[in-house]
């Protein structure tokens, strides 16, 4: 019995060290800069990048004839900073200068669990979608007086959904509310 106890006591530090090194094995993500949209457009044979409105989606490549085409920020970031584990992130859709490029540990993502986050982490009744964009998710509490809505911090949701790791919150399509991704 004493021998088993000693073996167990000796094994505990080894198990803790293994768990600690497993947690430390995921390298941190970091912002590596902003995409050079003019270089991206030039690589496609276009003349320049132009901003036609007040949102991130209002950036376009323009040809010498004036035709406009969509800019794929993730591709622009990968062309500029390398293909491996590089992605884009729009900090604020309504600020076209908020597009940035990020280095992440993996392009495999964790889907954010909004309902569980609202219920378990914030102790609300649930989650509700109040519109048609990625910004329209809210935690909700129901009472006799009606529903009370609370804002959601997607960086916090990603940390919670990834088991405590810092993760890059990124949406694929602003007009597709379920397109949030948490990149480690």
MIKESE-657443 format. One record per atom (N, C-alpha, C): residue in three letters; x, y, z. Coordinates in steps of 0.1 Angstrom, whole numbers, padded with zeros to 4 digits, always signed. Last residue first. Layout:
MIKESE-657443
AlaXYZ/...
END
This chain:
MIKESE-657443
Unk-0068+0291-0335/Unk-0058+0290-0324/Unk-0045+0295-0328/Unk-0096+0308-0345/Unk-0084+0302-0349/Unk-0074+0303-0337/Unk-0129+0306-0346/Unk-0119+0308-0336/Unk-0106+0301-0340/Unk-0154+0320-0367/Unk-0144+0310-0365/Unk-0134+0315-0354/Unk-0187+0327-0378/Unk-0176+0330-0369/Unk-0167+0318-0368/Unk-0210+0323-0395/Unk-0196+0322-0401/Unk-0185+0325-0392/Unk-0236+0327-0389/Unk-0230+0315-0383/Unk-0216+0313-0389/Unk-0244+0350-0403/Unk-0242+0351-0388/Unk-0235+0339-0382/Unk-0234+0364-0430/Unk-0237+0350-0426/Unk-0234+0348-0411/Unk-0223+0388-0436/Unk-0238+0386-0438/Unk-0242+0372-0436/Unk-0196+0386-0433/Unk-0203+0394-0424/Unk-0218+0392-0425/Unk-0180+0356-0435/Unk-0189+0364-0443/Unk-0197+0372-0433/Unk-0162+0347-0416/Unk-0159+0344-0430/Unk-0167+0353-0439/Unk-0147+0363-0388/Unk-0159+0358-0395/Unk-0155+0356-0410/Unk-0127+0355-0360/Unk-0127+0359-0374/Unk-0141+0354-0380/Unk-0106+0356-0333/Unk-0120+0356-0337/Unk-0121+0362-0351/Unk-0079+0338-0323/Unk-0083+0349-0332/Unk-0098+0347-0336/Unk-0075+0329-0289/Unk-0078+0325-0303/Unk-0082+0338-0310/Unk-0059+0317-0260/Unk-0063+0329-0268/Unk-0065+0324-0283/Unk-0075+0290-0243/Unk-0064+0295-0252/Unk-0069+0308-0258/Unk-0097+0280-0230/Unk-0089+0290-0223/Unk-0077+0295-0231/Unk-0111+0264-0248/Unk-0106+0258-0235/Unk-0096+0267-0228/Unk-0123+0276-0269/Unk-0110+0269-0271/Unk-0104+0264-0258/Unk-0144+0290-0258/Unk-0147+0279-0267/Unk-0135+0270-0270/Unk-0131+0311-0244/Unk-0139+0301-0237/Unk-0141+0289-0245/Unk-0119+0325-0266/Unk-0111+0320-0255/Unk-0119+0309-0247/Unk-0143+0331-0280/Unk-0132+0322-0286/Unk-0123+0317-0275/Unk-0156+0348-0263/Unk-0162+0335-0267/Unk-0152+0326-0272/Unk-0137+0369-0263/Unk-0140+0361-0250/Unk-0147+0348-0253/Unk-0140+0378-0289/Unk-0127+0373-0284/Unk-0129+0365-0272/Unk-0168+0385-0289/Unk-0163+0373-0297/Unk-0149+0369-0292/Unk-0188+0395-0265/Unk-0175+0397-0269/Unk-0169+0385-0276/Unk-0222+0404-0269/Unk-0212+0393-0268/Unk-0199+0398-0273/Unk-0247+0423-0250/Unk-0237+0421-0260/Unk-0228+0409-0258/Unk-0279+0412-0242/Unk-0266+0416-0237/Unk-0256+0413-0248/Unk-0314+0419-0237/Unk-0303+0415-0245/Unk-0290+0420-0240/Unk-0343+0406-0222/Unk-0332+0416-0220/Unk-0320+0410-0228/Unk-0377+0402-0229/Unk-0363+0398-0231/Unk-0353+0409-0229/Unk-0402+0408-0203/Unk-0397+0406-0217/Unk-0383+0401-0217/Unk-0412+0407-0178/Unk-0411+0420-0184/Unk-0407+0419-0199/Unk-0408+0381-0170/Unk-0422+0386-0173/Unk-0422+0399-0180/Unk-0378+0373-0189/Unk-0386+0375-0176/Unk-0400+0379-0180/Unk-0348+0360-0201/Unk-0362+0362-0203/Unk-0368+0364-0189/Unk-0317+0371-0215/Unk-0324+0367-0203/Unk-0339+0370-0205/Unk-0292+0365-0239/Unk-0306+0369-0236/Unk-0310+0363-0223/Unk-0265+0376-0260/Unk-0270+0367-0249/Unk-0284+0373-0245/Unk-0267+0380-0295/Unk-0268+0385-0282/Unk-0271+0374-0272/Unk-0256+0387-0328/Unk-0258+0377-0318/Unk-0258+0384-0304/Unk-0250+0405-0349/Unk-0264+0405-0343/Unk-0267+0394-0333/Unk-0227+0405-0363/Unk-0227+0413-0351/Unk-0241+0413-0344/Unk-0231+0390-0386/Unk-0224+0384-0375/Unk-0224+0392-0362/Unk-0266+0397-0395/Unk-0251+0398-0396/Unk-0244+0391-0385/Unk-0293+0399-0393/Unk-0288+0391-0404/Unk-0273+0391-0405/Unk-0307+0398-0360/Unk-0306+0404-0373/Unk-0300+0394-0383/Unk-0306+0386-0335/Unk-0316+0396-0337/Unk-0316+0403-0351/Unk-0303+0355-0321/Unk-0299+0363-0333/Unk-0310+0373-0336/Unk-0295+0346-0288/Unk-0305+0350-0298/Unk-0299+0358-0309/Unk-0289+0324-0261/Unk-0284+0333-0271/Unk-0295+0335-0281/Unk-0298+0322-0226/Unk-0294+0316-0239/Unk-0289+0327-0248/Unk-0299+0332-0200/Unk-0308+0321-0204/Unk-0304+0314-0217/Unk-0266+0335-0185/Unk-0278+0340-0191/Unk-0287+0329-0195/Unk-0240+0330-0174/Unk-0252+0327-0167/Unk-0265+0334-0172/Unk-0216+0332-0187/Unk-0222+0344-0183/Unk-0235+0343-0175/Unk-0209+0305-0191/Unk-0199+0315-0187/Unk-0205+0327-0181/Unk-0233+0291-0197/Unk-0224+0286-0187/Unk-0214+0297-0182/Unk-0248+0308-0216/Unk-0255+0301-0204/Unk-0245+0297-0193/Unk-0230+0318-0234/Unk-0240+0327-0227/Unk-0245+0321-0215/Unk-0216+0295-0241/Unk-0209+0306-0235/Unk-0219+0315-0228/Unk-0236+0279-0253/Unk-0230+0275-0241/Unk-0223+0286-0234/Unk-0242+0296-0275/Unk-0252+0293-0265/Unk-0246+0288-0252/Unk-0217+0298-0289/Unk-0224+0310-0284/Unk-0234+0306-0273/Unk-0190+0284-0295/Unk-0203+0278-0289/Unk-0210+0290-0282/Unk-0171+0287-0324/Unk-0176+0293-0312/Unk-0189+0287-0307/Unk-0151+0260-0336/Unk-0164+0268-0338/Unk-0168+0274-0324/Unk-0117+0264-0341/Unk-0127+0259-0332/Unk-0140+0267-0334/Unk-0099+0256-0372/Unk-0105+0265-0362/Unk-0114+0257-0352/Unk-0068+0254-0388/Unk-0079+0246-0382/Unk-0086+0254-0371/Unk-0046+0267-0392/Unk-0058+0272-0399/Unk-0070+0263-0396/Unk-0026+0273-0363/Unk-0032+0264-0373/Unk-0044+0271-0380/Unk-0016+0295-0350/Unk-0009+0282-0349/Unk-0014+0272-0360/Unk-0014+0324-0371/Unk-0021+0316-0362/Unk-0013+0302-0361/Unk-0009+0357-0379/Unk-0002+0344-0379/Unk-0009+0336-0368/Unk-0029+0380-0396/Unk-0026+0373-0384/Unk-0018+0360-0387/Unk-0037+0413-0409/Unk-0032+0399-0411/Unk-0027+0393-0398/Unk-0066+0434-0409/Unk-0053+0430-0406/Unk-0050+0416-0409/Unk-0088+0461-0414/Unk-0084+0448-0419/Unk-0069+0445-0415/Unk-0096+0486-0407/Unk-0094+0477-0396/Unk-0090+0463-0401/Unk-0104+0505-0426/Unk-0089+0504-0423/Unk-0086+0494-0412/Unk-0131+0504-0427/Unk-0124+0497-0437/Unk-0109+0497-0435/Unk-0153+0499-0403/Unk-0140+0506-0404/Unk-0132+0499-0414/Unk-0173+0481-0400/Unk-0177+0495-0404/Unk-0165+0504-0404/Unk-0161+0458-0390/Unk-0166+0458-0403/Unk-0169+0472-0409/Unk-0133+0457-0372/Unk-0146+0464-0372/Unk-0151+0465-0386/Unk-0113+0437-0378/Unk-0116+0442-0364/Unk-0130+0448-0363/Unk-0110+0411-0397/Unk-0116+0424-0398/Unk-0120+0428-0384/Unk-0083+0392-0405/Unk-0092+0395-0395/Unk-0097+0409-0397/Unk-0067+0365-0424/Unk-0071+0379-0422/Unk-0081+0380-0410/Unk-0039+0343-0418/Unk-0053+0346-0421/Unk-0056+0361-0419/Unk-0015+0318-0421/Unk-0018+0332-0422/Unk-0033+0334-0425/Unk-0003+0292-0423/Unk-0010+0297-0411/Unk-0012+0312-0410/Unk+0016+0298-0451/Unk+0014+0290-0439/Unk+0008+0297-0428/Unk+0021+0317-0471/Unk+0009+0308-0472/Unk+0006+0301-0459/Unk+0031+0351-0465/Unk+0034+0336-0467/Unk+0021+0328-0465/Unk+0024+0377-0466/Unk+0032+0372-0454/Unk+0034+0357-0455/Unk+0012+0382-0491/Unk+0022+0392-0485/Unk+0031+0385-0474/Unk-0005+0361-0496/Unk+0005+0365-0506/Unk+0016+0374-0500/Unk-0020+0361-0473/Unk-0011+0350-0476/Unk-0001+0353-0486/Unk-0034+0386-0476/Unk-0025+0383-0464/Unk-0015+0372-0467/Unk-0048+0380-0499/Unk-0039+0392-0498/Unk-0029+0390-0487/Unk-0064+0359-0490/Unk-0055+0357-0500/Unk-0044+0368-0501/Unk-0080+0373-0471/Unk-0071+0362-0466/Unk-0061+0359-0477/Unk-0093+0392-0486/Unk-0083+0397-0477/Unk-0074+0385-0472/Unk-0101+0395-0518/Unk-0101+0384-0508/Unk-0090+0387-0498/Unk-0120+0419-0533/Unk-0107+0416-0527/Unk-0109+0405-0517/Unk-0139+0419-0564/Unk-0138+0417-0549/Unk-0124+0415-0545/Unk-0136+0445-0589/Unk-0137+0431-0585/Unk-0134+0430-0570/Unk-0145+0468-0614/Unk-0142+0465-0600/Unk-0144+0450-0597/Unk-0133+0486-0643/Unk-0141+0475-0637/Unk-0136+0471-0623/Unk-0117+0504-0655/Unk-0126+0509-0644/Unk-0135+0498-0638/Unk-0097+0497-0672/Unk-0110+0501-0678/Unk-0120+0505-0668/Unk-0078+0488-0655/Unk-0075+0501-0662/Unk-0088+0506-0670/Unk-0096+0477-0626/Unk-0089+0475-0638/Unk-0086+0488-0645/Unk-0095+0475-0591/Unk-0100+0482-0602/Unk-0091+0480-0614/Unk-0106+0458-0562/Unk-0095+0460-0572/Unk-0102+0466-0584/Unk-0121+0473-0533/Unk-0122+0466-0546/Unk-0109+0468-0554/Unk-0137+0477-0502/Unk-0125+0477-0510/Unk-0126+0468-0522/Unk-0161+0473-0489/Unk-0161+0483-0500/Unk-0147+0485-0506/Unk-0159+0457-0467/Unk-0163+0451-0480/Unk-0163+0460-0492/Unk-0155+0475-0447/Unk-0144+0467-0451/Unk-0147+0460-0465/Unk-0173+0505-0455/Unk-0171+0493-0448/Unk-0159+0485-0454/Unk-0180+0529-0469/Unk-0176+0530-0455/Unk-0173+0517-0448/Unk-0167+0529-0503/Unk-0177+0531-0493/Unk-0171+0530-0479/Unk-0146+0522-0520/Unk-0158+0527-0526/Unk-0169+0530-0516/Unk-0113+0522-0524/Unk-0123+0521-0514/Unk-0135+0529-0519/Unk-0092+0503-0545/Unk-0099+0515-0543/Unk-0110+0512-0532/Unk-0061+0492-0558/Unk-0071+0489-0548/Unk-0078+0503-0546/Unk-0052+0490-0593/Unk-0050+0495-0579/Unk-0062+0490-0571/Unk-0052+0475-0617/Unk-0044+0487-0616/Unk-0042+0491-0602/Unk-0046+0439-0620/Unk-0054+0451-0619/Unk-0046+0463-0616/Unk-0033+0415-0620/Unk-0033+0423-0632/Unk-0042+0435-0632/Unk-0030+0404-0596/Unk-0041+0399-0604/Unk-0042+0406-0617/Unk-0010+0419-0585/Unk-0007+0405-0587/Unk-0018+0399-0596/Unk-0024+0443-0580/Unk-0014+0443-0591/Unk-0011+0428-0595/Unk-0039+0436-0557/Unk-0046+0439-0570/Unk-0036+0438-0582/Unk-0017+0433-0539/Unk-0027+0421-0542/Unk-0033+0424-0555/Unk-0007+0458-0539/Unk+0001+0447-0544/Unk-0007+0435-0547/Unk-0029+0472-0528/Unk-0024+0475-0541/Unk-0016+0464-0547/Unk-0030+0460-0502/Unk-0041+0457-0512/Unk-0037+0461-0526/Unk-0013+0446-0481/Unk-0010+0456-0491/Unk-0019+0453-0503/Unk-0027+0441-0448/Unk-0025+0436-0462/Unk-0022+0448-0472/Unk-0008+0448-0419/Unk-0020+0450-0427/Unk-0017+0446-0442/Unk+0005+0425-0394/Unk+0005+0437-0402/Unk-0008+0439-0410/Unk+0004+0404-0377/Unk+0017+0406-0384/Unk+0017+0418-0393/Unk-0007+0395-0345/Unk-0009+0404-0357/Unk+0004+0406-0364/Unk-0005+0361-0335/Unk-0001+0375-0334/Unk-0004+0382-0347/Unk-0009+0333-0313/Unk-0011+0340-0325/Unk-0007+0355-0323/Unk+0015+0311-0296/Unk+0005+0322-0296/Unk+0003+0328-0310/Unk+0016+0276-0300/Unk+0022+0289-0301/Unk+0011+0300-0302/Unk+0010+0250-0279/Unk+0002+0258-0289/Unk+0009+0272-0289/Unk+0024+0240-0258/Unk+0028+0236-0271/Unk+0021+0244-0282/Unk+0015+0245-0233/Unk+0025+0255-0238/Unk+0028+0252-0253/Unk-0001+0223-0229/Unk-0007+0236-0230/Unk+0002+0246-0236/Unk+0019+0204-0227/Unk+0009+0203-0238/Unk+0002+0216-0240/Unk+0033+0212-0205/Unk+0040+0213-0218/Unk+0030+0211-0229/Unk+0013+0206-0185/Unk+0018+0220-0187/Unk+0025+0221-0201/Unk+0011+0179-0187/Unk-0001+0187-0190/Unk+0004+0201-0193/Unk+0037+0172-0179/Unk+0032+0168-0193/Unk+0020+0177-0197/Unk+0037+0181-0153/Unk+0047+0187-0163/Unk+0042+0184-0177/Unk+0017+0165-0142/Unk+0015+0180-0142/Unk+0025+0186-0152/Unk+0029+0140-0144/Unk+0017+0143-0151/Unk+0014+0158-0152/Unk+0052+0144-0127/Unk+0054+0141-0142/Unk+0041+0144-0150/Unk+0040+0148-0102/Unk+0047+0159-0109/Unk+0050+0157-0124/Unk+0027+0122-0099/Unk+0019+0134-0100/Unk+0027+0146-0107/Unk+0045+0101-0095/Unk+0039+0103-0109/Unk+0032+0116-0110/Unk+0051+0101-0068/Unk+0061+0104-0078/Unk+0056+0107-0092/Unk+0026+0094-0058/Unk+0032+0107-0055/Unk+0043+0111-0064/Unk+0024+0068-0068/Unk+0015+0078-0072/Unk+0020+0092-0069/Unk+0046+0056-0055/Unk+0046+0056-0069/Unk+0036+0067-0074/Unk+0037+0059-0028/Unk+0049+0065-0033/Unk+0050+0066-0048/Unk+0013+0043-0029/Unk+0012+0057-0026/Unk+0025+0064-0030/Unk+0025+0018-0034/Unk+0016+0024-0044/Unk+0014+0039-0042/Unk+0039+0014-0010/Unk+0046+0015-0023/Unk+0038+0021-0034/Unk+0019+0013+0008/Unk+0028+0024+0009/Unk+0035+0026-0004/Unk+0008-0012+0000/Unk+0000+0000+0000/Unk+0009+0013+0000/
END
